[in-house]
Every structure is written in C-alpha cells, then in structure tokens.
Amino acid sequence: MITYLFYSSISLAFLLLVYRFMLEKEKRFTFNRIFLLWSLVFSLTIPLLPVGIAPVEMQWAGLFISGENISAANTQQLNSINMNSDFQPPNEMNKPSESSSEMPFQVAFLIYMTVTTVLFLRLVRSLHELQSKTKRESAYMKNGVRIVLLTRQVIPHSFLNAVFVNKKRFEQGKIPEEVLAHEVAHVRQMHSLDILFVEALKIIFWFNPLLYLYKHCIAQNHEYLADQAVLSKGTGIQQYQRMLLKTMEEKTIYSLASSFNFSLTKRRLQIMTQSKTKAKFFVKLTMLVPLFAGLSLMLGCEPASNQNPSDIDTSNELSIEILEDNALLMDENPMTLDELNSLLSEMPESPRLVRMEVSPEAEFGIVTDVQSILRKHEAFRISYSTKDSDGSSDLTLPPAPPEPDEQVETQNLMQILMNSDGRLLMNEKPAELNEVKEKIKQFVNKDSSGPNAAVITIKTLKETPYELYAKLLNEVRSAYDELRNEAAQDQFGMAFSSLEQNSTERETIQEMYPIKLSVVPPEKN
C-alpha cells in the first residue's frame, strides 16, 4: 500500500505540473478537462497494472522490525551451549510486541476511518440538502434546465440538472441572461459529475493534498468552459467582464455547486481575449504520448513472469514446504527426508537460498530434521515463512557446532520443556504459556551472576506443533524486550527500540541483557 501511494502520488504531481506549465495557458478547455480527469484515473490505476519495468512488491515489513536477532544453537545436551552462532529466529520471533508495533497502526487506521466516515457523511449531507432544495423550492423549466427560485440571497449557481437563483431578483429581471447562460453551460456540460468524482476520491485519499489541487484546477477549467459557451453566443467580452466584476462579493455555500464567480482571477479575465495557437498546441500534444508511456513503464508494476517452476535454476534456490501432516514438498514435488538428502548430495554446489514454508500444525521435529540436512550440505541461508501469515524473515543456520567449550552453571540456566500439548516445565516446575514472560524476567534479574550470565534453553518433543513452539519463542523474546526497554528508560530516558542502531547506548543495554538462547532439537524416537 505504501508503494502504491508513493507511485500514484509521483504520477499525480508530475501530471499536475505538466498541466500547469504546458496546458493551462492553452485555450483548449475541453482537452484540458479530459487531461485532468484522465490524469487522476491514470495515476491511481497505473501502479496496479502489469505494464512496468520496476517491481512494485517491496518487503516493507522489514522497515518495522526492530531489535536484535536472537542467537541460538542446535545442541544435543542441555548443558551444551554455543553462543556465537548466527541463527536468526523464524518470523514469529521477529514480530514486535502488540504494544510497540500494532498499536500505532491501529490508532492510524482508526483516525483514517474516522476522517473517511466524516467526509462521506458530509458529502451525503450536501447532496441531500441540494436535492431537498431542488424539490422544496419553486421552480420552472427553461430549455430543458430546471431553474430553482430561492428566497435567500445567493449567487447564481448550478448542480447536476438545476440552476439556483434568488427568486426576487429573478422575477424583477435583475439577473442578466449571460449569468443564466453561464450556469446553463455548467448543467449541459455536466460539470457536477467531475466534482463528484473528485469528492469521491477525496473520501478515500483525503490525506493526499494533490487531490485538492486537482479539484481547484478542474473547477477553474469549468469556469473557462462556461465563459467560452457564453461568449460563443455573441456576448461582448468587455460587457461580460464588467458583469463578472459586479458579482465578486457574492458567494455560494455549497462546495459541490458550480458558482458564477468561482476563481474570478486576473487569469480568468485575460484568457477570454486569448487566441488559440494550433502549431504550439500540436507540439505539446505530441509530447504527451511518450510522457504517459514513460510513466507507465516507470510506475507500473512488474509483469508476471512466464517462467515455469521447472525452468528455475535449483542450484541457486530451493523451495521446501512442510505440510500439516509433516509431508515435504520441494518445488511442489513430494519428497522424503532421504530423497532431500540425496538430491542435495548430487548438486554441484549448495543452494544459495532455501525458501521454507511451514504449516503451523507441522511437528517441530520435522523442522529440525530438515534444518539438519540443510546444515549438512551447507545450505545455511533460509527465507522462513509460516502458512497463513504475512511476510517472511531470513535466517542463517550456523554450521554444526563443535564440541562445546562453555559450561553453564546450574543457577544461570533456565530449562524450558514443552510437550505436544503445549504444557510447560520451567526448571522442572509446571508453568502456563502466559506465565513464561514474567518468570523469565524474574529469573534473569534474580540471577546471582548478573543478567548477562542467564541462559535460556528450549526443548520440545518431536510431536510438538510448530505453532506452539513459535508462541513460546515469542514469549521469551517479549521478556527480553521488556527488560531492555526498562533498562533503557532508566539509563537514557527512552525505550530500547528508540535507541539508534549501533549506538553506544544500544550496545550498553545489549551487553546488560544479552539474549542467550539454545534451541535443543527433539530426541529421535
């Protein structure tokens, strides 16, 4: 969505500049009307059409991920901890807590919907008032146009198929025929439909100031068209200009209506005496064709590839899917663990990237089995995603750890065991999932050797669903997030997530509360 808004705004701004500097001074009002409306339609649709050379899809989710990736090692014994691996957690572990990430988006969405609703209701109210006024007030038909007579003092204005004038002045013949002809031109040329179209766009994109500029340009061009219609019937230019100046102090209250004295500027008076330049306009017209073609190529989304999956060079990239029944698919073909191992053995070089998608119901044991095979064949880089979740995250498996060179004191070790039902033991004491975060915070802060000595180990059964494992990891990460935020608030007066990357302050908090985590593979049956 952010990319779409960015590209559409670029197109809107560029085409508006083209209109201002190339077309606005040309006395081709009908063409200008079409150009402005087409610019809106073009700019709001071209980023969605597959005609471009630049891809639209971008991993915007990565911009909102903050914090340090958790280091972990796959070990075989609970007391064998390797702290220096580059393992990065699955997508669930990288998600910020709801209070720090989801809340701003929820507030922004609430504000957007509130403003959108208010604008929609205001448009409905304006339409209702104009429609009610048309039916309620006395009127008569003139040349197929409904003339509505109002008791209040108003400037002549029009909307849809009706022209609104003051009843007393109209009956006394004080409203010149040129004024009525001006408003009738608005009605016959259906200018209200252009305004309604822009108002509908403003309800959705009310935050984009370019739409307000487009509305002004469109309404101003409507006045040029109406003025041209009056002058084409033989009305003298000077006489018509004097009549315009007399109406400058009168106003209409409806933003949807076409008012007789809208944008009564020096430019509007000057353009009446301007002559058409055919050659110059033709040159500008020919320039618009490559302009729109260039915008289409630059801002349109990337066309879908016609390449078949079988044509992809699997030496560089593999796609592995783990289904809910623990079955494997590689590039959409069924495969066993032994077949995966054999295929990787036959490859001339290790895959540079493995895209792995895991069903939440899949057993965690099959995930670690696949990871072990990938590590064996040095396919370390994985783009990890979960079914039914947005986005993905990259992880790098560490090589198989050497013999452990670090022993962890018992008092510094928090051992978390999870069975296939999600039941937990934390240092041999039963615990609920919603208690994990607080218990880890208490353990880390109560550690007699200091918070930086605390080590968390997680071990599951082979049958444990991956979804439960991911939820447990998220609780562990949330505990460290809160500890770091509290420490950063005490020392620097701001949350840890607000500290600049690679800053001394951030490194201080990371050293104070390092995340030492070991994920222990399930034991073989």
Secondary structure, 3 states (H helix, E strand, C coil): CHHHHHHHHHHHHHHHHHHHHHHCCCCCHHHHHHHHHHHHHHHHHHHHCCCCCCCCCCCHHHHHCCCCCCECCECCCCCCCCCCCCCCCCHHHHCCCHHHHHHHHHHHHHHHHHHHHHHHHHHHHHHHHHHHHHHHCCEEEECCEEEEEECCCCCCEEECCEEEEEHHHHHCCCCCHHHHHHHHHHHHCCHHHHHHHHHHHHHHCCCCHHHHHHHHHHHHHHHHHHHHHHHCCCCCHHHHHHHHHHCCCCCCCCCCCEECCCCCCHHHHHHCCCCCCHHHHHHHHHHHHHHHHHHHHHHCCCCCCCCCHHHCCCCCEEEEEECCCCCEEECCEEECHHHHHHHHHHCCCCCCEEEEEECCCCEHHHHHHHHHHHHHCCCCEEEEEECCCCCCEEEECCCCCCCCCCCCCHHHEEEEEECCCCCEEECCEEECHHHHHHHHHHHHHHCCCCHHHCEEEEEECCCCEHHHHHHHHHHHHHHHHHHHHHHHHHHHCCCHHHCCCCCHHHHHHHHHCCCEEEEECCCCC
